[in-house]
Amino acid sequence: MTIRRSWRARMYRGGHPGRLARVLNRIAAAQHSSGFLAPSGWVTLEVVGHRSGRTVAVPLVMTIHGGERYLVSMLGRRANWVANVRAADGAATLRRGRREPVRLVEVDVAERAPILREYLAKAPGARPHFPVDRHSSHAEFMTIAPEYPVFLIRPAVP
């Protein structure tokens, strides 16, 4: 566990990607959006930056729970992409071989626990960023749920 925490500390100081993490994220965003050699569920989220006004591309792992698709912020509520999605009122684009305009709807805290558990089962790279194990109880996931935004993926409204 010490190795994972030091990796997180170096790559994501203050909960934001450092220089190396940004470079690796750009590479991952290209791979996720192409769908080439990428596991199912790997997507690139494109959203307008709330400060820059430029489109920002972020590699993410989409999870499916109860037949619905979700995006989870592994870095918690202060992640830049979360602020961008909120400022854009959920308007975004998912890429995986093709572009899919979407509307992201933030999930109520009370409904997040089972989605967070499913996410940790699907995204092993996210596990060092969570203070619970993927096999933790529902109650433990409920405790951390306010810190980890979850967004339901809906089709964009024309």
Buried (B, 14 or more C-beta within 10 A) or exposed (E): EEEEEEEBEEBBEEBEBBEEBEEBBEEBBBBBBBBEEBEEBBBBBBBBBBEEEEEBBBBBBBBBBEEEBBBBBBBBEEBBBBBBBBBBEBBBBBBBEEEBEBBBBBBEBEEBBBBBBBBBEBBEEBBBBBEBEBEBEEEBBBBBBEBBBBBBBEEEEE
